[in-house]
């Protein structure tokens, strides 16, 4: 029995099953969350999955024209801002299971499981077969538990990033071509998923320099270079299509000389990986340096963490989720510490190993259960109401959560019969330009201007406005809120919103005739200075 238990504990199949079950368990803690809670980006990532699958099925001669016309109907997609790989996978899932936030959320969760599997493989290869359970504990890291339950690109980039690191290290040690080919494939996949994920290249470079004297080269490997460069095509297209978006992500001298530039990510580590994990991993790495068996292991992980944090520090856009790739490194560091400690103790029998593993898993589950994942609800109900009351009408929407509203409208509109118009595109512009400083411009100066513009250029009989107690800072938003109280509009219904602060969505309908709008003019002030005139919204 003891022997069987020892085999079970070291089985890669059971460890991989443990990884999958751990991520599903953590997801079950937040089963009511739709994954679209992160304001702005998350619903647009979900909408992008619908767009890319529609694009691939349509195979248009002019993809840019198709994207612009699609945007004219559903202005919540961002095809020029992010590369397409995850969206294509997501779109395939939508095609099989139907377009819903849950499908998008579990697509991201599947990438998180891949990250756990590779963490398991790393630990089994370089720490010990029993250490493969390390992959399970990745699911309990606060940052992983949070972002694996959000429709964001950080988790897919983390999964593909650790895969490239794993195969590159295998190549550094055995020189097999298949490992370098796998590395190139996963690096290309990272670049086709999330542009900041290119930071993995800095880690690969550091490891290469660390082991360069031990390497031998095969000139036949140069054929992989042009293949890997194909992954840069979407990035090149994004640079051309959105130069303003690109320029504000470039560092400047004043930014680089600030102390906070270089300390931000280091101070973000406790909340991302957890104070206990951080403390244990730092202690483990410090001790590992003194043992020849673990010195190289510690060096790989220290380079992994330090190079990633320093490399991403030079970018003006910053958020703890950008360094999610460090999470596996800290979990592996703790595993090294445990392995080093166990070697100095008498060997435990498999039953005792089972008890200790169960205890550690219980603590991990408890810790993951304490991670708060936001939940925003109420927008699907608005889209459903409009689907029933105005199945072929356009609606103007104004509010911070326009992405959530727009995704649900698109998900409930398979025939492309409805249309969303954003007040931020018709009445005003409010957002970043060449820098991250937000500016506003207005196309209206009075409530008369608002009514005239809605009647003659929007094509919208319906107006949905996010209402809050605090008056909006944007002048045109205040004018719109005042305009809908006039006799030209009738109040229809108010929808409560939960999880987004003190707000609701008020729905109005214009009483007088609205001139139909068959074509719209589009501009993208936060991406480029380019304008598209007389764009006809996409149809089936």
C-alpha positions in Angstrom: 0.0 0.0 0.0 2.8 2.4 0.9 4.6 1.6 -2.3 1.5 2.2 -4.3 1.0 5.5 -2.6 4.5 6.5 -3.4 4.0 5.8 -7.0 0.8 7.7 -7.0 2.4 10.8 -5.4 5.1 10.8 -8.1 2.7 10.1 -11.0 2.7 13.0 -13.7 -0.8 12.0 -14.6 -2.2 12.5 -11.1 -0.2 15.7 -10.7 -1.6 17.1 -13.9 -5.1 16.1 -12.8 -4.4 17.9 -9.6 -3.5 21.0 -11.5 -6.7 21.0 -13.5 -8.8 20.3 -10.4 -7.1 23.0 -8.4 -7.9 25.7 -11.1 -11.5 24.4 -11.4 -11.9 24.5 -7.7 -10.6 28.1 -7.5 -12.9 29.1 -10.4 -15.9 27.5 -8.5 -15.3 29.9 -5.7 -16.3 32.7 -8.1 -18.9 30.8 -10.2 -21.2 33.8 -10.4 -18.4 36.0 -11.9 -18.6 36.3 -15.7 -15.0 37.3 -16.1 -15.9 40.7 -17.6 -15.5 42.7 -14.4 -12.3 44.5 -15.3 -13.6 47.8 -16.7 -12.8 48.6 -20.3 -10.4 45.8 -21.3 -12.1 42.5 -20.3 -15.3 42.9 -22.3 -13.3 44.2 -25.3 -11.2 41.0 -25.2 -14.4 39.0 -25.3 -15.8 41.1 -28.2 -12.5 40.7 -30.0 -13.0 36.9 -30.0 -16.3 37.3 -31.7 -14.8 39.8 -34.2 -11.8 37.6 -35.2 -13.9 34.5 -35.7 -16.4 36.5 -37.8 -13.4 37.9 -39.8 -12.0 34.4 -40.4 -15.3 33.1 -41.5 -15.9 36.0 -43.8 -12.4 36.0 -45.3 -12.8 39.6 -46.7 -10.6 40.9 -49.5 -9.9 44.0 -47.4 -9.6 43.1 -43.7 -9.1 46.7 -42.6 -12.4 47.8 -44.3 -14.2 44.8 -42.7 -12.8 45.8 -39.2 -13.9 49.4 -39.6 -17.4 48.4 -40.8 -17.6 45.9 -37.9 -16.6 48.7 -35.5 -19.3 51.0 -37.0 -21.9 48.5 -35.7 -20.2 47.3 -32.5 -17.7 50.0 -31.4 -16.3 47.9 -28.6 -13.7 45.9 -30.5 -10.0 46.7 -30.5 -8.4 44.7 -33.4 -5.4 47.0 -33.9 -4.4 47.2 -30.2 -3.9 43.5 -29.4 -2.6 40.5 -31.5 -5.1 37.8 -32.5 -4.0 34.4 -31.2 -6.0 34.2 -28.0 -9.0 35.7 -29.8 -9.0 33.0 -32.5 -9.0 30.3 -29.8 -11.7 32.2 -28.0 -13.7 32.6 -31.2 -13.5 28.9 -31.8 -14.9 28.3 -28.3 -17.7 30.7 -29.1 -18.5 28.8 -32.3 -18.7 25.5 -30.4 -20.4 26.6 -27.2 -22.1 29.9 -28.2 -21.1 33.5 -27.4 -21.2 34.0 -23.6 -18.8 35.5 -21.0 -18.5 32.1 -19.4 -17.0 30.6 -22.5 -14.5 33.4 -22.7 -13.7 33.1 -19.0 -13.1 29.3 -19.2 -10.9 29.8 -22.3 -8.6 32.0 -20.2 -8.8 29.4 -17.4 -7.6 26.7 -19.8 -4.5 28.8 -20.4 -4.0 29.1 -16.6 -4.1 25.3 -16.5 -1.4 25.1 -19.1 0.8 27.4 -17.0 0.2 25.0 -14.1 1.2 22.0 -16.2 4.4 23.6 -17.3 5.2 24.6 -13.7 4.7 21.0 -12.8 6.9 19.8 -15.6 9.6 22.3 -14.6 9.6 21.1 -11.0 9.6 17.4 -12.0 12.6 18.0 -14.4 14.9 20.1 -12.2 13.7 19.6 -8.6 12.3 16.2 -8.3 9.4 14.0 -9.3 7.5 14.6 -6.1 7.9 18.4 -6.6 5.6 18.1 -9.5 2.8 19.1 -7.1 4.2 22.6 -7.3 2.0 23.2 -10.4 -1.1 22.7 -8.2 0.0 25.5 -5.9 0.3 28.0 -8.8 -3.6 28.0 -8.8 -3.5 29.4 -5.2 -1.2 32.4 -5.9 -3.4 35.5 -5.4 -2.5 37.1 -8.8 -3.2 33.8 -10.6 -6.4 33.2 -8.7 -7.6 36.8 -9.6 -6.6 37.0 -13.3 -7.5 33.5 -14.2 -11.0 34.5 -13.5 -10.9 37.5 -15.8 -11.1 37.7 -19.6 -7.7 39.3 -19.9 -4.6 38.4 -22.0 -2.1 38.3 -19.1 -2.8 34.7 -18.2 -2.5 33.4 -21.8 0.8 35.3 -22.1 2.0 33.8 -18.8 1.2 30.3 -19.9 3.0 30.7 -23.3 5.8 32.5 -21.6 6.6 29.8 -19.1 6.3 27.2 -21.9 9.0 29.1 -23.9 11.2 29.3 -20.8 10.8 25.6 -20.1 11.8 24.5 -23.6 14.6 27.0 -23.8 16.2 25.7 -20.6 15.8 22.2 -21.9 17.7 23.3 -25.1 20.4 25.0 -23.0 21.0 21.7 -21.2 20.6 19.0 -23.9 21.1 21.0 -27.2 18.2 19.1 -28.9 16.8 20.9 -31.9 13.2 20.1 -31.0 13.5 22.1 -27.8 14.7 25.2 -29.6 12.0 24.8 -32.2 9.4 24.5 -29.4 11.0 27.7 -27.8 10.6 29.6 -31.1 7.0 28.4 -31.5 6.0 29.5 -28.0 7.8 32.8 -28.3 6.0 33.5 -31.5 2.7 32.5 -29.8 3.5 35.0 -27.0 4.0 37.8 -29.5 0.8 36.8 -31.2 -1.1 37.0 -27.9 0.1 40.0 -26.0 2.8 42.5 -27.0 4.2 43.1 -23.4 4.7 39.3 -23.3 7.8 40.0 -25.5 9.5 40.7 -22.1 10.1 36.9 -22.0 12.8 37.5 -24.6 14.8 39.5 -22.0 14.8 36.4 -19.7 15.8 34.1 -22.6 18.7 36.5 -23.4 19.8 36.6 -19.8 19.8 32.8 -19.6 21.6 32.5 -22.9 24.4 34.7 -21.6 24.4 32.8 -18.3 25.1 29.5 -20.1 26.7 30.6 -23.4 30.1 29.0 -22.6 28.4 25.6 -22.4 26.6 25.8 -25.7 27.4 24.4 -29.1 25.6 25.7 -32.2 24.0 24.1 -35.2 23.9 26.4 -38.3 20.8 24.6 -39.5 18.9 26.3 -36.8 19.0 29.6 -38.6 16.0 28.7 -40.7 13.9 29.3 -37.7 14.7 33.0 -37.6 12.4 34.0 -40.5 9.6 31.8 -39.2 9.9 33.5 -35.8 9.9 36.9 -37.4 6.4 36.2 -38.9 5.1 36.7 -35.3 6.2 40.3 -35.6 3.7 41.0 -38.4 0.8 41.9 -36.2 3.0 44.1 -34.1 4.2 45.9 -37.2 0.6 46.4 -38.3 -0.4 47.7 -34.9 2.5 50.2 -35.1 1.3 51.5 -38.4 -2.4 51.6 -37.6 -2.1 53.1 -34.1 1.0 55.3 -33.8 -0.4 57.4 -30.9 -1.1 54.3 -28.9 2.4 53.2 -29.6 4.0 56.5 -28.8 2.5 56.8 -25.3 4.0 53.4 -24.4 7.5 54.6 -25.0 9.6 55.8 -22.0 11.1 59.3 -21.8 14.0 60.6 -19.8 12.0 62.1 -17.0 10.2 58.9 -16.4 13.4 56.8 -16.4 15.0 59.0 -13.7 12.1 58.6 -11.2 12.7 56.3 -8.2 9.2 54.9 -8.5 9.9 53.8 -12.0 12.3 51.1 -10.7 10.5 50.2 -7.5 6.9 49.9 -8.6 6.9 46.2 -9.5 9.1 45.2 -6.5 6.6 46.7 -4.1 3.7 45.0 -6.1 5.1 41.5 -5.4 3.4 41.0 -2.0 -0.1 41.5 -3.4 0.7 39.5 -6.5 2.3 36.4 -5.1 1.3 36.6 -1.5 3.3 37.7 1.5 3.9 34.1 2.7 5.0 32.8 -0.7 7.2 35.9 -1.2 8.9 35.4 2.2 9.4 31.7 1.8 10.8 32.0 -1.8 13.2 34.8 -0.8 14.5 32.7 2.1 14.7 29.6 -0.1 16.7 31.4 -2.8 19.1 32.9 -0.3 19.8 29.5 1.3 20.0 27.7 -2.1 23.0 29.8 -3.1 25.0 28.1 -0.4 24.3 24.6 -1.7 26.0 23.5 -4.9 23.0 21.2 -5.8 20.6 24.2 -5.9 22.9 27.0 -6.9 22.2 26.8 -10.7 18.5 26.4 -10.0 18.5 29.5 -7.9 20.4 31.4 -10.5 17.8 30.6 -13.2 14.9 31.8 -11.0 16.7 35.0 -9.8 17.5 36.0 -13.4 13.9 35.1 -14.3 12.4 37.4 -11.6 15.0 40.3 -11.8 15.2 40.6 -15.5 11.4 40.6 -16.0 10.8 43.2 -13.3 13.6 45.5 -14.5 12.6 45.1 -18.2 9.0 45.9 -17.7 9.9 48.9 -15.4 11.0 51.0 -18.4 7.4 51.0 -19.8 5.2 53.9 -18.7 2.1 51.6 -18.7 2.2 49.6 -15.5 0.0 47.3 -13.5 0.9 44.3 -11.2 -0.8 42.0 -13.7 1.9 42.8 -16.3 4.5 40.8 -14.2 2.3 37.7 -13.7 5.0 35.6 -15.3 7.0 35.9 -12.1 4.4 33.9 -10.2 5.7 30.4 -11.3 9.2 31.4 -10.5 8.3 32.2 -6.9 6.3 29.0 -6.5 9.3 27.0 -7.9 11.6 28.8 -5.5 9.5 27.6 -2.5 9.7 24.1 -3.9 13.5 24.4 -4.0 13.5 25.4 -0.4 11.3 22.5 0.6 13.4 20.1 -1.4 16.6 21.4 0.3 15.0 21.1 3.7 13.7 17.6 3.1 17.2 16.4 2.1 18.6 17.3 5.5 15.8 15.3 7.3 15.1 11.6 7.5 13.0 10.3 4.6 9.3 10.4 5.2 7.2 7.4 4.3 4.6 7.9 1.6 1.6 8.1 4.0 3.3 10.9 5.9 4.1 12.6 2.6 0.4 12.3 1.7 -0.7 13.9 5.0 1.8 16.8 4.6 0.7 17.4 0.9 -3.0 17.3 2.0 -2.3 19.8 4.7 -0.4 22.1 2.4 -3.2 21.9 -0.2 -5.8 22.7 2.4 -3.9 25.8 3.3 -3.6 26.8 -0.3 -7.3 26.3 -1.0 -8.1 28.4 2.1 -5.8 31.1 0.9 -7.2 31.1 -2.6 -10.7 31.3 -1.2 -9.9 34.6 0.4 -8.9 36.2 -2.9 -11.7 38.7 -3.8 -12.7 38.7 -7.5 -14.9 41.6 -8.5 -18.3 41.0 -10.1 -20.2 43.5 -12.2 -23.8 42.6 -13.1 -26.8 44.3 -14.7 -25.7 44.9 -18.2 -27.0 41.7 -19.7 -30.5 42.6 -18.5 -30.3 45.9 -20.4 -29.2 44.1 -23.6 -32.0 41.6 -23.2 -34.6 44.3 -22.7 -33.5 46.1 -25.8 -33.4 42.8 -27.8 -37.1 42.4 -27.0 -38.2 46.0 -27.3 -36.0 47.2 -30.1 -34.7 44.2 -32.0 -33.5 46.2 -35.0 -32.9 49.6 -33.5 -29.7 51.4 -32.7 -28.9 52.6 -29.2 -26.7 55.4 -28.0 -24.7 54.5 -24.8 -22.9 56.8 -22.5 -20.8 55.5 -19.5 -17.6 53.9 -18.3 -18.9 50.4 -18.8 -19.7 50.8 -22.5 -17.6 47.7 -23.3 -19.8 45.4 -21.1 -23.0 46.8 -22.7 -21.5 46.5 -26.2 -20.4 42.9 -25.7 -23.8 41.7 -24.6 -25.5 43.5 -27.4 -23.2 41.8 -29.9 -23.5 38.4 -28.2 -27.3 38.6 -28.5 -27.3 39.8 -32.1 -26.1 37.0 -34.4 -27.8 38.5 -37.4 -26.1 41.9 -37.1 -29.5 43.7 -36.9 -28.7 46.1 -34.1 -26.2 48.8 -33.6 -24.4 50.6 -30.7 -23.4 54.2 -30.9 -21.0 55.5 -28.2 -21.6 59.0 -26.9 -17.8 59.2 -26.6 -17.6 58.9 -30.3 -20.5 61.1 -31.4 -20.8 63.8 -28.7 -17.3 64.1 -27.3 -13.9 62.5 -27.0 -12.3 61.7 -23.7 -9.1 59.7 -23.3 -5.3 59.5 -23.7 -3.5 60.8 -26.8 0.2 60.8 -27.3 0.6 60.5 -23.5 -1.4 58.8 -20.7 -2.9 62.2 -19.7 -6.6 62.2 -20.5 -8.0 65.2 -22.4 -11.5 66.0 -23.6 -13.0 67.6 -26.7 -16.7 68.3 -27.3 -18.9 68.3 -30.4 -21.7 70.0 -28.5 -22.1 73.2 -26.5 -25.7 73.0 -25.4 -28.6 70.7 -25.0 -30.0 71.9 -28.3 -26.8 70.7 -29.9 -27.2 67.3 -28.3 -30.8 66.9 -29.4 -30.0 68.0 -33.0 -27.0 65.6 -33.2 -29.0 62.7 -31.9 -31.8 63.3 -34.2 -29.8 63.9 -37.4 -26.6 61.9 -37.1 -27.0 59.1 -34.6 -29.8 57.1 -36.0 -30.7 56.2 -32.4 -34.2 56.3 -30.9 -32.9 54.8 -27.6 -30.4 56.4 -25.2 -28.8 54.6 -22.3 -26.9 56.6 -19.7 -25.0 55.5 -16.7 -26.2 57.6 -13.8 -24.2 58.3 -10.7 -24.6 60.7 -7.8 -21.3 62.5 -8.6 -21.8 64.8 -11.7 -19.7 63.7 -14.7 -16.4 65.6 -15.3 -16.9 65.6 -19.0 -19.0 68.6 -20.1 -20.8 66.8 -23.0 -21.9 64.0 -20.6 -23.6 66.6 -18.4 -25.3 68.1 -21.4 -26.5 64.7 -22.5 -27.9 64.0 -19.0 -29.7 67.4 -19.1 -31.0 66.8 -22.7 -32.8 63.6 -22.0 -35.0 65.4 -19.4 -36.5 67.6 -22.1 -39.8 66.9 -23.8 -38.1 65.3 -26.8 -37.4 62.2 -24.7 -39.4 59.8 -22.5 -38.0 57.9 -19.6 -38.5 54.1 -20.1 -36.8 52.2 -17.3 -33.9 52.2 -14.9 -31.6 49.2 -14.5 -29.6 48.6 -11.3 -25.9 47.8 -11.6 -24.0 45.9 -8.9 -20.3 45.7 -8.4 -19.5 49.0 -10.2 -20.0 51.5 -7.4 -23.0 53.6 -6.9 -24.5 53.6 -10.4 -27.5 52.6 -12.5 -28.3 52.7 -16.2 -31.3 54.9 -17.2 -32.9 54.1 -20.5 -34.7 56.8 -22.6 -36.5 56.9 -25.9 -36.7 59.8 -28.3 -40.3 60.8 -28.9 -39.8 62.7 -32.2 -38.7 61.1 -35.5 -35.1 60.2 -35.8 -33.4 60.4 -39.2 -32.0 57.0 -40.2 -28.2 56.7 -40.4 -26.9 54.5 -43.1 -23.2 55.5 -42.8 -21.1 57.0 -40.0 -17.8 58.8 -39.7 -15.2 57.3 -37.4 -12.1 58.7 -35.8 -9.8 57.1 -33.3 -8.1 59.9 -31.4 -6.4 57.7 -28.9 -4.9 55.5 -31.6 -4.1 57.6 -34.6 -5.1 60.7 -36.4 -6.8 58.8 -39.2 -10.5 59.3 -40.0 -12.8 57.0 -41.9 -15.7 58.7 -43.6 -19.1 57.4 -44.7 -18.6 53.9 -43.2 -21.5 51.5 -43.7 -22.0 49.2 -40.7 -21.3 45.5 -41.4 -24.2 43.2 -42.3 -24.7 39.5 -42.5 
